[in-house]
Amino acid sequence: MTLRIDRHAVGQQVILQLVGNLQIEHLGELRKQIKTGGCDIVLDVRALTRISVEGIRFLNSCEGRRYCDRQRVEIRLGVDGTRTQH
């Protein structure tokens, strides 16, 4: 199962668009991308087709987690662009 992580910068914000299947073997790379992404990260999960239990736990754990002092992680869920900030 594959996961593609598309990285886009919009101003100071870095959007990590996750496409495909999020499995346990992808979590290390996703953590690395978040850590090096800067202080304003958006995880766009709208294009995920399958998420493992571990992937769901990881996304839930992003709430309140900061990899630098001012980092903010936001998860984009809705097809209309609705955002949930964490």
C-alpha positions as CSV (number, residue, x, y, z in Angstrom):
1,M,0.0,0.0,0.0
2,T,1.4,3.4,-0.9
3,L,1.2,6.9,0.5
4,R,2.2,10.0,-1.4
5,I,2.9,13.1,0.6
6,D,2.6,16.3,-1.5
7,R,4.2,19.3,0.1
8,H,2.9,22.8,-0.8
9,A,4.0,26.1,0.7
10,V,1.4,28.9,0.9
11,G,3.0,31.9,2.5
12,Q,4.2,30.8,5.9
13,Q,1.9,27.7,5.9
14,V,3.1,24.3,4.7
15,I,0.4,21.9,3.5
16,L,1.1,18.2,3.5
17,Q,-1.5,16.6,1.3
18,L,-1.8,12.9,2.1
19,V,-2.9,10.7,-0.9
20,G,-3.5,7.0,-0.8
21,N,-3.3,4.7,2.1
22,L,-1.9,5.8,5.5
23,Q,-0.4,2.7,7.2
24,I,1.9,2.2,10.2
25,E,5.0,2.0,7.9
26,H,4.4,5.6,6.7
27,L,4.2,7.3,10.1
28,G,8.0,7.8,10.5
29,E,8.2,9.7,7.3
30,L,5.1,11.7,8.1
31,R,6.6,12.7,11.5
32,K,9.8,13.7,9.8
33,Q,7.8,15.9,7.3
34,I,5.9,17.5,10.1
35,K,9.1,18.2,12.2
36,T,10.8,19.8,9.2
37,G,7.8,21.6,7.9
38,G,8.0,24.8,9.9
39,C,5.6,26.3,12.4
40,D,2.3,26.3,10.5
41,I,1.5,22.8,9.3
42,V,-1.7,21.6,7.6
43,L,-2.3,17.9,7.2
44,D,-4.8,17.6,4.3
45,V,-6.3,14.1,4.7
46,R,-9.1,14.5,2.2
47,A,-7.4,12.3,-0.5
48,L,-6.7,9.4,1.8
49,T,-8.6,6.2,0.7
50,R,-7.6,4.0,3.7
51,I,-6.2,4.7,7.1
52,S,-5.0,2.1,9.5
53,V,-5.8,2.1,13.2
54,E,-2.3,3.3,13.9
55,G,-2.7,6.1,11.3
56,I,-5.9,7.2,13.1
57,R,-4.1,7.2,16.4
58,F,-1.3,9.2,15.0
59,L,-3.6,11.8,13.5
60,N,-5.4,12.0,16.9
61,S,-2.1,12.4,18.7
62,C,-1.2,15.5,16.5
63,E,-3.7,17.4,18.6
64,G,-1.7,19.6,20.9
65,R,1.7,18.2,19.7
66,R,4.3,20.8,18.8
67,Y,7.6,20.0,17.3
68,C,8.9,23.6,17.8
69,D,7.8,26.4,20.2
70,R,5.3,28.1,17.9
71,Q,4.3,25.2,15.7
72,R,0.6,24.6,15.0
73,V,-0.7,21.5,13.3
74,E,-4.1,21.7,11.6
75,I,-6.0,18.8,10.1
76,R,-8.1,19.5,7.0
77,L,-11.0,17.1,6.9
78,G,-14.0,18.3,5.0
79,V,-14.5,18.2,1.2
80,D,-15.5,21.8,1.5
81,G,-12.2,22.8,3.0
82,T,-13.5,22.7,6.6
83,R,-10.6,22.8,9.0
84,T,-10.1,21.5,12.5
85,Q,-7.3,23.4,14.3
86,H,-5.2,21.7,16.9
